[in-house]
Amino acid sequence: MKTIDQATAFGSVNGWPLTWLRMEGTLVFILSILLYAHTGTAWWRFIALLLVPDAALAGYWLGARWGAILYNVAHSYVGPAVLAGVAVAGSHSAWIPYVLIWTAHIGMDRGLGYGLKYFGAFQETHLGLLGKRREV
């Protein structure tokens, strides 16, 4: 059997750019935690809500395509950026801790190598294959 090269199989990143993207995710995670500390919001809320975006994994019950779509919506910086914009524009500063929890989750996932999903399978991400290399 032949092993599929992660970089050519479905357009994932490898080498130095992969390391850079994972460091970037880790930095977002750390920065989100530091900024959250300045909001004065209780830490139990941060801990209780940190994994909430993973509820989007339930989309995989509907198939790989829907699972990937819902996962990517919940794990893209677009959502927290929009929420932050609405919070700032509407003077809803109480929403900012939720933005920081959301960005912390995304950064944590990216730092661990969990990238945005392709439609083929959960393991196929823009940061490479999760787990062992797939053989064909």
Secondary structure, DSSP 8 states (H G I E B T S, - for coil): --B--HHHHSS---HHHHHHHHHHHHHHHHHHHHHHHTTT--HHHHHHHTTGGGGGGGGGGG-HHHHHHHHHHHTSTHHHHHHHHHHHHTT-GGGHHHHHHHHHHHHHHHHHT---B-SS-TTEETTEESSS--B-
